[in-house]
Amino acid sequence: MDGIGWRESLSKPGWRWLRFFQDMALDLALIVAALLVSFALVYEFNLPLPVGQLLLKFGLPITGVSLLALTWRGAHRINARYLGLYDFVNLVVVVVIASGALVAIEQLLAFTQSIRGLVLLPLMFGFIAVSFLSGVRIIQRQYDWQVAISGRRGKKRTLIVGAGDAGELIVREMTRSSHSEHLPVGFVDDDPSKRYLRIHGVRVFGTTGQLPHLVQKHNVDEVVIAIPSANGSTVRRLVGLCDEAAVKVRTIPPVAQVLNSDFRLQHALRHVEIEDLLRREPAAADFDRAREYVAAETVLVTGGGGSIGAELARQIARLSPTHLILFGKGENSVYEIEQELKQELGYAPVCIIGDIRDRQALEHVFSTYGPTVVFHAAAHKHVPLMQSNPIEAVKNNIIATELLCELAAKFGVRNFVYISTDKAVRPSSVMGATKRVGEMIVRLYAQRSETQFAIVRFGNVLGSRGSLIPLLKKQIAKGGPVRLTHPDMTRYFMTIPEAVQLILQAGAMGSSAELFILDMGEPVKIVDLARDLIRLHGLVPGEDIEIQFTGVRPGEKTHEELVYKGEELQPTSHPKIRVVKQGQPINEEWLRSELNRLKELAAVGETEKLRQSLMELAWDKSVVPYQFAVIEEAQSTEPSESA
């Protein structure tokens, strides 16, 4: 024991000293008992010396050596309730030292030169001593566990789906935590090799298909899904089985978030969310490549307080940028992400409140901080609102984007990533048209500057402010009805962290003027999503919560698209990201003329003329900057609701 440890021991209260002496005396008694048993077994119960002499010549010195070894390895500090491999190794080290002392004593006393005495006796002693020392702790652990179980009457009887690492961690936390509200009664797992196994004393009953039967048989109060890698269809099936069994269901976050020192079961367990039902197999993240992209760079994120901008800030802050500049108009949202980064990551971003349409404010940012990487996430995104406010949409989504691209090229930004949307494909709304024109502007500046401009296009993100899911949850919380526009309406969905991760990956691999498409999986019917969400609230669609259809709103499509029919997609180094083959270059003279017309109409408040000019520009009626435009012109001159 070192000096600091000895001083700490001296400062212990009297009861802790008593516990120390009790534990140490028990261990020494077990070692002496192991010594006597080993002599008896090796010499076939014909002891070579009387018991008193054995204790004096062998027991006393080995007790002294063992005392030092036990103290050195901290065996008295082992909590039997949490006995693990590290503690077992410490006990083995103590016994090895004691066995070595036994051999030394035999040699010193010239006790015996036989193989039985020099080899078999120390081995037998070591085996028995380890068994005694670990066995008493295992018995203590089992006793503590039984006491804990007996004291949990009235706790939630819990069935765990998944007998893997996450399930083991859940059971371990449930059984060792005195504050746990759960009592694990068993596992279910579809791996046949795990059938009838026991994990921390908890049995694997059978497969997930037997879940309703097992819930009834074992009086289960709650089911915990402990399969972090499960895809949406698997989670949906498990939730359906729990609904059939009329039992509450909860889940845990991904195992990477669970297996850390801050894990607490009561904080990790959560209700199944709609994201769990829609999730796909996690995309493999190349964080090294993303880190090379932004590390030691000055990164500017526009719309830094928005859903995408804030998540960009979270992920970029972990990649060691020199500076992270969050530029946003809403002071509260920017303040919230600033405080989150400071408190959770210890990172202080540069936060600037401003309007991306303000040339003076943007020029100050570029000249003062010199950003080398820009993520342009600021945009007006609500389709119905922008449909009735086209002037504001043009100013914010088009004119401001042109200004930002101009300054990026002027101040020598290395990489510029523009966040687009599936609504930019064959746009039927003002919002989609402004994002389509934004793509054109970015491609134009990619042609005429050294800055590498890239576009990332994807669909809806789950949980963003003002998006569908929070709105549906509010309607359900009020008792309904849930109002949807059309029974056939479909959308692509992706979680915010997944979308931002792929944005960073695409930005890292991009060369100038490339358009990246994120793999959004299969489109989801909104009515199915609403029904799932109602069930997750423990209610029955159509009975407890009514679903009403109000009709497609102006500017909305029944089905969204991620690509034009003529866009040729090519694979990239990332399986979830594809790139559109570049078509013909943008006609700069034509595009600038069209943009000037939009600016003039916006300035004089010509709303309807502005709307018409915007849609014509977005549908590309004058020239053919993309190869697919020829196909589109041959098909239609008006946006289709069913597109």
TIMAR-613371 format. One record per residue (C-alpha): x, y negated, z; residue number from 1; residue in three letters. Coordinates in steps of 0.25 Angstrom, whole numbers, plus 2048, in hexadecimal, padded with zeros to 3 digits. Layout:
// residues N
- X Y Z NUM ala
...
//
This chain:
// residues 643
- 800 800 800 1 met
- 806 7F2 7FC 2 asp
- 807 7E7 805 3 gly
- 7FA 7E0 800 4 ile
- 7F2 7ED 801 5 gly
- 7F7 7EF 810 6 trp
- 7F4 7E1 814 7 arg
- 7E6 7E3 80E 8 glu
- 7E4 7F0 816 9 ser
- 7E8 7E9 822 10 leu
- 7DD 7DF 820 11 ser
- 7D2 7E9 81F 12 lys
- 7C7 7EA 829 13 pro
- 7C8 7F4 834 14 gly
- 7BD 7FD 82D 15 trp
- 7C5 7FD 820 16 arg
- 7D1 802 828 17 trp
- 7C9 80D 82E 18 leu
- 7C4 811 820 19 arg
- 7D2 811 81B 20 phe
- 7D7 81A 827 21 phe
- 7CB 824 825 22 gln
- 7CE 825 816 23 asp
- 7DD 827 818 24 met
- 7DB 831 823 25 ala
- 7D1 839 81A 26 leu
- 7DB 839 80E 27 asp
- 7E7 83D 817 28 leu
- 7DE 848 81E 29 ala
- 7DA 84E 810 30 leu
- 7E9 84E 80B 31 ile
- 7ED 856 818 32 val
- 7E2 85F 816 33 ala
- 7E6 861 807 34 ala
- 7F4 864 80C 35 leu
- 7EF 86F 816 36 leu
- 7E6 875 80B 37 val
- 7F1 875 801 38 ser
- 7FB 87C 80B 39 phe
- 7F0 887 80E 40 ala
- 7EC 88A 800 41 leu
- 7FB 88A 7FA 42 val
- 7FF 893 806 43 tyr
- 7F2 89B 806 44 glu
- 7EE 897 813 45 phe
- 7FB 89C 81A 46 asn
- 801 88E 81D 47 leu
- 810 88D 81E 48 pro
- 810 884 82A 49 leu
- 806 882 835 50 pro
- 7FC 877 832 51 val
- 802 86E 83D 52 gly
- 810 86F 836 53 gln
- 80A 86D 828 54 leu
- 803 860 82D 55 leu
- 80F 85B 834 56 leu
- 819 85F 829 57 lys
- 810 85C 81C 58 phe
- 803 856 820 59 gly
- 80A 84A 828 60 leu
- 813 845 81D 61 pro
- 809 848 812 62 ile
- 7FF 840 81A 63 thr
- 809 834 81B 64 gly
- 80C 834 80C 65 val
- 7FE 836 808 66 ser
- 7FA 82A 811 67 leu
- 804 821 80A 68 leu
- 7FF 826 7FC 69 ala
- 7F1 824 7FF 70 leu
- 7F3 816 804 71 thr
- 7FC 813 7F8 72 trp
- 7F1 818 7EE 73 arg
- 7E6 812 7F5 74 gly
- 7DE 81F 7F7 75 ala
- 7D7 819 803 76 his
- 7D1 80E 7FB 77 arg
- 7CA 818 7F1 78 ile
- 7BB 816 7F1 79 asn
- 7B6 824 7F0 80 ala
- 7A9 81E 7E9 81 arg
- 7B2 819 7DD 82 tyr
- 7BC 825 7DD 83 leu
- 7C2 825 7CF 84 gly
- 7CE 82B 7C7 85 leu
- 7D7 820 7CC 86 tyr
- 7D4 824 7DB 87 asp
- 7D6 832 7D8 88 phe
- 7E4 830 7D2 89 val
- 7E8 828 7DE 90 asn
- 7E4 834 7E7 91 leu
- 7EC 83D 7DE 92 val
- 7F8 834 7DF 93 val
- 7F7 835 7EF 94 val
- 7F6 844 7EE 95 val
- 802 845 7E5 96 val
- 80A 83D 7EE 97 ile
- 806 846 7FA 98 ala
- 809 852 7F2 99 ser
- 817 84D 7EF 100 gly
- 819 84A 7FE 101 ala
- 815 859 800 102 leu
- 820 85E 7F7 103 val
- 82A 855 7FD 104 ala
- 827 859 80B 105 ile
- 828 868 807 106 glu
- 836 865 801 107 gln
- 83A 85D 80D 108 leu
- 836 868 817 109 leu
- 83B 873 80E 110 ala
- 82D 879 810 111 phe
- 82C 882 804 112 thr
- 833 884 7F7 113 gln
- 828 88C 7F1 114 ser
- 820 889 7E5 115 ile
- 814 88A 7EE 116 arg
- 819 87F 7F7 117 gly
- 81F 875 7ED 118 leu
- 815 876 7E2 119 val
- 808 87C 7E6 120 leu
- 807 876 7F3 121 leu
- 808 867 7EE 122 pro
- 7FF 86A 7E3 123 leu
- 7F4 870 7EB 124 met
- 7F5 865 7F5 125 phe
- 7F4 85B 7EA 126 gly
- 7E8 861 7E4 127 phe
- 7E1 863 7F2 128 ile
- 7E4 855 7F7 129 ala
- 7DF 84E 7EA 130 val
- 7D2 857 7EB 131 ser
- 7D0 853 7FA 132 phe
- 7D3 844 7F8 133 leu
- 7CB 842 7EB 134 ser
- 7C0 84C 7F0 135 gly
- 7BD 844 7FD 136 val
- 7BB 837 7F4 137 arg
- 7B2 83E 7EA 138 ile
- 7A9 843 7F6 139 ile
- 7A9 835 7FB 140 gln
- 7A5 830 7EE 141 arg
- 79A 83A 7EC 142 gln
- 795 837 7FA 143 tyr
- 795 828 7F7 144 asp
- 78D 82A 7EA 145 trp
- 783 833 7F1 146 gln
- 781 828 7FB 147 val
- 77F 81E 7F0 148 ala
- 775 826 7E9 149 ile
- 76D 829 7F6 150 ser
- 76D 81A 7F8 151 gly
- 767 817 7EB 152 arg
- 759 81C 7EC 153 arg
- 750 812 7E5 154 gly
- 75B 80F 7DB 155 lys
- 758 810 7CC 156 lys
- 75A 81E 7C7 157 arg
- 762 81C 7BA 158 thr
- 764 825 7AE 159 leu
- 771 821 7A6 160 ile
- 771 823 797 161 val
- 77F 826 793 162 gly
- 789 82E 79B 163 ala
- 796 827 795 164 gly
- 79F 81D 79B 165 asp
- 794 812 79D 166 ala
- 78B 81C 7A3 167 gly
- 796 821 7AD 168 glu
- 799 812 7B0 169 leu
- 78A 810 7B3 170 ile
- 789 81C 7BC 171 val
- 796 819 7C4 172 arg
- 791 80B 7C6 173 glu
- 783 80F 7CB 174 met
- 788 81A 7D4 175 thr
- 793 811 7DB 176 arg
- 78C 804 7DC 177 ser
- 784 802 7E9 178 ser
- 77C 7F7 7E1 179 his
- 778 7FF 7D6 180 ser
- 769 800 7D4 181 glu
- 76A 80D 7CC 182 his
- 76C 81C 7CF 183 leu
- 771 824 7C3 184 pro
- 769 831 7C2 185 val
- 76F 836 7B5 186 gly
- 775 834 7A6 187 phe
- 76F 837 799 188 val
- 779 838 78D 189 asp
- 778 83E 77F 190 asp
- 786 844 77F 191 asp
- 783 853 782 192 pro
- 791 855 788 193 ser
- 78D 84C 794 194 lys
- 780 854 797 195 arg
- 780 858 7A6 196 tyr
- 78D 850 7A9 197 leu
- 78D 848 7B6 198 arg
- 793 83A 7B7 199 ile
- 796 834 7C5 200 his
- 78C 83F 7C9 201 gly
- 781 83B 7C0 202 val
- 77C 845 7B6 203 arg
- 77A 844 7A7 204 val
- 76C 84A 7A5 205 phe
- 76B 84A 796 206 gly
- 769 842 789 207 thr
- 762 835 787 208 thr
- 756 83C 780 209 gly
- 753 842 78E 210 gln
- 752 834 794 211 leu
- 743 833 796 212 pro
- 743 841 79D 213 his
- 74F 83E 7A6 214 leu
- 749 831 7AA 215 val
- 73C 837 7AF 216 gln
- 744 843 7B5 217 lys
- 74D 83B 7BD 218 his
- 744 830 7C1 219 asn
- 74D 826 7B9 220 val
- 74A 817 7BC 221 asp
- 754 811 7B2 222 glu
- 75D 815 7A6 223 val
- 76A 80F 7A3 224 val
- 76F 810 795 225 ile
- 77F 811 796 226 ala
- 783 813 788 227 ile
- 789 806 784 228 pro
- 78D 80B 776 229 ser
- 77E 80F 772 230 ala
- 778 808 766 231 asn
- 76B 801 765 232 gly
- 763 80E 760 233 ser
- 769 816 76C 234 thr
- 765 80B 776 235 val
- 757 80A 770 236 arg
- 755 819 771 237 arg
- 759 819 77F 238 leu
- 750 80E 783 239 val
- 745 815 77C 240 gly
- 747 821 784 241 leu
- 747 819 791 242 cys
- 73A 812 78C 243 asp
- 734 820 78B 244 glu
- 739 824 799 245 ala
- 733 817 79E 246 ala
- 740 813 7A5 247 val
- 749 807 7A6 248 lys
- 755 806 79D 249 val
- 762 7FE 79F 250 arg
- 76F 7FE 798 251 thr
- 77D 7F9 79A 252 ile
- 786 7F0 792 253 pro
- 791 7F6 789 254 pro
- 79C 7FE 790 255 val
- 7A7 7F4 78D 256 ala
- 79F 7EA 796 257 gln
- 79C 7F4 7A1 258 val
- 7AA 7FA 7A3 259 leu
- 7B0 7EE 7AA 260 asn
- 7B3 7EA 7B8 261 ser
- 7A7 7E1 7B9 262 asp
- 79D 7EC 7B6 263 phe
- 791 7EC 7BF 264 arg
- 786 7F5 7BC 265 leu
- 77B 7EC 7C1 266 gln
- 780 7E2 7B7 267 his
- 783 7EB 7AB 268 ala
- 775 7F2 7AB 269 leu
- 76B 7EB 7A3 270 arg
- 75E 7ED 79C 271 his
- 75F 7F2 78D 272 val
- 75F 7E6 784 273 glu
- 75A 7E5 776 274 ile
- 769 7E4 772 275 glu
- 76B 7F2 777 276 asp
- 760 7F7 76E 277 leu
- 766 7F0 761 278 leu
- 775 7F2 764 279 arg
- 77E 7F9 75A 280 arg
- 78B 801 75C 281 glu
- 795 7F6 761 282 pro
- 79E 7F0 757 283 ala
- 7AC 7F3 759 284 ala
- 7B3 7E5 75C 285 ala
- 7C1 7E2 757 286 asp
- 7C4 7D8 762 287 phe
- 7D2 7D7 75F 288 asp
- 7CF 7D2 751 289 arg
- 7C5 7C8 757 290 ala
- 7CF 7C4 761 291 arg
- 7DA 7C1 756 292 glu
- 7CF 7B9 750 293 tyr
- 7CC 7AF 75B 294 val
- 7D8 7B1 765 295 ala
- 7E0 7A4 767 296 ala
- 7D6 79D 75E 297 glu
- 7CD 791 760 298 thr
- 7BF 796 75E 299 val
- 7B3 78D 75C 300 leu
- 7A5 793 75D 301 val
- 79A 78A 759 302 thr
- 78C 78D 75F 303 gly
- 795 791 76B 304 gly
- 789 792 775 305 gly
- 780 79A 76C 306 gly
- 77E 7A9 76C 307 ser
- 788 7AC 762 308 ile
- 792 7A1 765 309 gly
- 792 7A5 774 310 ala
- 795 7B3 771 311 glu
- 7A0 7AF 768 312 leu
- 7A6 7A7 773 313 ala
- 7A5 7B3 77D 314 arg
- 7AC 7BC 773 315 gln
- 7B6 7B2 76E 316 ile
- 7BA 7AE 77C 317 ala
- 7BF 7BC 77F 318 arg
- 7C8 7BB 772 319 leu
- 7D2 7B1 778 320 ser
- 7CF 7A5 76F 321 pro
- 7D8 798 772 322 thr
- 7CB 790 773 323 his
- 7BC 793 771 324 leu
- 7B4 787 76D 325 ile
- 7A5 789 76F 326 leu
- 79D 77E 767 327 phe
- 78E 77D 76A 328 gly
- 783 774 76B 329 lys
- 77C 77A 777 330 gly
- 783 776 784 331 glu
- 77D 780 78D 332 asn
- 780 78C 784 333 ser
- 78E 788 782 334 val
- 790 785 791 335 tyr
- 78A 793 794 336 glu
- 794 79B 78B 337 ile
- 7A0 792 790 338 glu
- 79D 796 79E 339 gln
- 79B 7A4 79A 340 glu
- 7A9 7A5 794 341 leu
- 7AF 79D 79F 342 lys
- 7A9 7A6 7AA 343 gln
- 7AA 7B4 7A3 344 glu
- 7B6 7B3 79B 345 leu
- 7BE 7A7 7A1 346 gly
- 7BE 7A1 794 347 tyr
- 7BB 792 792 348 ala
- 7B6 78E 784 349 pro
- 7B6 780 77E 350 val
- 7A7 77C 77E 351 cys
- 7A3 771 775 352 ile
- 794 76C 774 353 ile
- 791 767 766 354 gly
- 789 768 75A 355 asp
- 790 76F 74E 356 ile
- 78A 765 745 357 arg
- 792 75A 74C 358 asp
- 79E 758 743 359 arg
- 7A5 74F 74D 360 gln
- 7A4 75A 758 361 ala
- 7A9 765 74F 362 leu
- 7B5 75D 74A 363 glu
- 7B8 75B 759 364 his
- 7B8 769 75C 365 val
- 7C0 76D 750 366 phe
- 7CB 762 751 367 ser
- 7CC 764 760 368 thr
- 7CC 773 762 369 tyr
- 7D0 778 754 370 gly
- 7C8 785 753 371 pro
- 7CE 78F 74B 372 thr
- 7C2 799 74B 373 val
- 7B3 794 74A 374 val
- 7A7 79C 74C 375 phe
- 79B 795 747 376 his
- 78F 79A 74F 377 ala
- 787 78D 751 378 ala
- 77A 78E 749 379 ala
- 76B 78B 74A 380 his
- 765 79A 749 381 lys
- 756 79A 74C 382 his
- 74F 79D 73F 383 val
- 741 796 742 384 pro
- 747 78A 749 385 leu
- 751 787 73D 386 met
- 746 78A 733 387 gln
- 73E 77E 739 388 ser
- 74B 776 73B 389 asn
- 753 777 72E 390 pro
- 75B 76A 72F 391 ile
- 760 76E 73D 392 glu
- 764 77C 737 393 ala
- 76B 776 72B 394 val
- 773 76C 734 395 lys
- 777 776 73E 396 asn
- 779 783 736 397 asn
- 77E 77D 729 398 ile
- 784 76F 72B 399 ile
- 78B 772 738 400 ala
- 791 77F 732 401 thr
- 796 777 726 402 glu
- 79C 76D 730 403 leu
- 7A3 778 738 404 leu
- 7A8 77F 72C 405 cys
- 7AE 772 727 406 glu
- 7B5 76F 734 407 leu
- 7BA 77D 735 408 ala
- 7C1 77C 728 409 ala
- 7C6 76E 72B 410 lys
- 7CC 772 738 411 phe
- 7D2 77F 733 412 gly
- 7CA 789 73B 413 val
- 7D0 797 738 414 arg
- 7C3 79F 739 415 asn
- 7B4 79B 738 416 phe
- 7A9 7A4 73B 417 val
- 79A 7A1 737 418 tyr
- 78F 7A8 73E 419 ile
- 784 7AB 734 420 ser
- 777 7B3 735 421 thr
- 76F 7BD 72D 422 asp
- 765 7B2 72B 423 lys
- 76E 7AC 721 424 ala
- 76C 7B7 717 425 val
- 760 7B4 70E 426 arg
- 75C 7A9 718 427 pro
- 74D 7A7 719 428 ser
- 74F 79D 725 429 ser
- 756 78F 726 430 val
- 75F 795 731 431 met
- 763 7A0 728 432 gly
- 765 797 71C 433 ala
- 76E 78E 725 434 thr
- 777 799 729 435 lys
- 778 79E 71A 436 arg
- 77C 790 716 437 val
- 786 791 722 438 gly
- 78C 79D 71C 439 glu
- 78E 796 70F 440 met
- 795 78A 716 441 ile
- 79F 794 71D 442 val
- 7A2 79B 710 443 arg
- 7A4 78D 709 444 leu
- 7AE 789 713 445 tyr
- 7B5 796 713 446 ala
- 7B8 794 704 447 gln
- 7BE 786 706 448 arg
- 7C6 787 713 449 ser
- 7D1 78F 71A 450 glu
- 7C8 792 726 451 thr
- 7C3 7A1 726 452 gln
- 7B4 79F 726 453 phe
- 7AB 7AC 729 454 ala
- 79C 7AE 72A 455 ile
- 796 7B9 734 456 val
- 788 7BC 731 457 arg
- 77F 7C5 73A 458 phe
- 771 7C6 73F 459 gly
- 769 7C3 74C 460 asn
- 771 7C4 75A 461 val
- 76A 7CA 766 462 leu
- 768 7C1 772 463 gly
- 76C 7B4 76B 464 ser
- 765 7A7 770 465 arg
- 757 7A6 76A 466 gly
- 758 7B3 763 467 ser
- 74D 7BE 762 468 leu
- 750 7C7 76E 469 ile
- 750 7BC 779 470 pro
- 742 7B7 773 471 leu
- 73C 7C5 773 472 leu
- 741 7C7 782 473 lys
- 73A 7BA 786 474 lys
- 72D 7BE 77F 475 gln
- 72D 7CC 786 476 ile
- 730 7C6 793 477 ala
- 724 7BD 792 478 lys
- 71C 7CA 78F 479 gly
- 71B 7C8 780 480 gly
- 717 7C7 775 481 pro
- 724 7C9 76D 482 val
- 722 7C1 761 483 arg
- 72A 7C6 754 484 leu
- 729 7C0 746 485 thr
- 727 7CD 73E 486 his
- 727 7DC 740 487 pro
- 731 7DF 735 488 asp
- 73B 7D4 73A 489 met
- 749 7DA 73B 490 thr
- 756 7D3 73F 491 arg
- 765 7D7 741 492 tyr
- 76A 7D7 74F 493 phe
- 777 7D6 756 494 met
- 77B 7D3 764 495 thr
- 783 7C6 766 496 ile
- 790 7CC 76B 497 pro
- 790 7D6 760 498 glu
- 78D 7CB 756 499 ala
- 798 7C2 75B 500 val
- 7A2 7CD 75C 501 gln
- 7A0 7D0 74D 502 leu
- 7A1 7C1 74A 503 ile
- 7AF 7C1 750 504 leu
- 7B3 7CD 749 505 gln
- 7AE 7C7 73C 506 ala
- 7B5 7BA 73E 507 gly
- 7C2 7C1 741 508 ala
- 7C2 7C9 734 509 met
- 7BC 7BF 72B 510 gly
- 7C3 7B8 71F 511 ser
- 7BD 7AB 71A 512 ser
- 7AF 7AA 714 513 ala
- 7AB 7B8 718 514 glu
- 79D 7BB 71D 515 leu
- 79C 7C6 728 516 phe
- 790 7CE 72A 517 ile
- 78E 7D5 738 518 leu
- 788 7E2 739 519 asp
- 77B 7E0 740 520 met
- 776 7EF 73E 521 gly
- 768 7F1 73A 522 glu
- 75D 7E6 73B 523 pro
- 753 7E8 747 524 val
- 744 7E6 746 525 lys
- 740 7DA 74F 526 ile
- 734 7E1 754 527 val
- 73B 7EE 758 528 asp
- 745 7E5 75F 529 leu
- 739 7DE 767 530 ala
- 733 7EC 76A 531 arg
- 740 7F1 770 532 asp
- 742 7E4 778 533 leu
- 734 7E6 77E 534 ile
- 737 7F4 782 535 arg
- 744 7F0 788 536 leu
- 73B 7E7 791 537 his
- 734 7F3 796 538 gly
- 727 7EF 78E 539 leu
- 720 7F6 782 540 val
- 71F 7EE 775 541 pro
- 711 7EC 771 542 gly
- 70B 7EF 77E 543 glu
- 713 7E7 789 544 asp
- 718 7DD 77E 545 ile
- 711 7D9 772 546 glu
- 719 7D7 765 547 ile
- 713 7CC 75C 548 gln
- 718 7C8 74E 549 phe
- 717 7B9 74A 550 thr
- 71C 7B9 73C 551 gly
- 72A 7B6 735 552 val
- 72E 7A8 738 553 arg
- 733 79E 72E 554 pro
- 741 7A2 729 555 gly
- 741 7B0 72F 556 glu
- 744 7BC 727 557 lys
- 73E 7CA 72B 558 thr
- 74B 7D0 728 559 his
- 759 7CA 729 560 glu
- 765 7CD 720 561 glu
- 774 7CD 723 562 leu
- 779 7CD 715 563 val
- 774 7C8 707 564 tyr
- 771 7D4 6FE 565 lys
- 77D 7CF 6F5 566 gly
- 787 7CE 700 567 glu
- 791 7D9 700 568 glu
- 795 7DE 70D 569 leu
- 7A3 7E3 710 570 gln
- 7A9 7EA 71C 571 pro
- 7B3 7E4 726 572 thr
- 7BC 7EA 730 573 ser
- 7B0 7E9 73A 574 his
- 7A5 7F3 738 575 pro
- 79B 7E9 73D 576 lys
- 79F 7DE 734 577 ile
- 79E 7DD 725 578 arg
- 7A2 7D2 71B 579 val
- 79B 7CC 70F 580 val
- 7A3 7CC 702 581 lys
- 7A5 7BE 6FE 582 gln
- 79D 7B9 6F2 583 gly
- 79F 7AC 6EA 584 gln
- 7A5 7A0 6F0 585 pro
- 79C 795 6F5 586 ile
- 79A 789 6EB 587 asn
- 79F 77E 6F4 588 glu
- 799 772 6EC 589 glu
- 78B 779 6EC 590 trp
- 78B 77C 6FB 591 leu
- 78F 76E 6FF 592 arg
- 785 768 6F7 593 ser
- 77A 771 6FD 594 glu
- 77F 76E 70B 595 leu
- 77F 75F 708 596 asn
- 771 760 704 597 arg
- 76D 767 711 598 leu
- 774 75D 719 599 lys
- 76C 752 712 600 glu
- 75F 758 713 601 leu
- 762 75B 722 602 ala
- 766 74C 724 603 ala
- 759 747 71F 604 val
- 750 751 725 605 gly
- 74B 758 718 606 glu
- 747 765 71F 607 thr
- 740 76C 714 608 glu
- 74A 768 709 609 lys
- 755 76C 713 610 leu
- 74E 77A 715 611 arg
- 74D 77C 706 612 gln
- 75B 778 703 613 ser
- 760 781 70E 614 leu
- 759 78D 70A 615 met
- 75E 78B 6FB 616 glu
- 76C 789 6FF 617 leu
- 76B 796 709 618 ala
- 765 79E 6FD 619 trp
- 770 798 6F4 620 asp
- 768 794 6E8 621 lys
- 773 78B 6E1 622 ser
- 77F 794 6E0 623 val
- 784 7A2 6E3 624 val
- 78E 7A1 6EE 625 pro
- 78C 7B0 6F1 626 tyr
- 78B 7BC 6E8 627 gln
- 77E 7C0 6EE 628 phe
- 777 7B3 6EB 629 ala
- 774 7B7 6DD 630 val
- 76D 7C3 6E2 631 ile
- 765 7BB 6EC 632 glu
- 761 7B1 6E1 633 glu
- 75C 7BC 6D8 634 ala
- 753 7C1 6E4 635 gln
- 74C 7B5 6EA 636 ser
- 74D 7A6 6EB 637 thr
- 745 7A6 6F9 638 glu
- 749 7AD 706 639 pro
- 741 7BA 709 640 ser
- 73A 7BD 716 641 glu
- 73D 7CB 714 642 ser
- 74C 7C9 711 643 ala
//
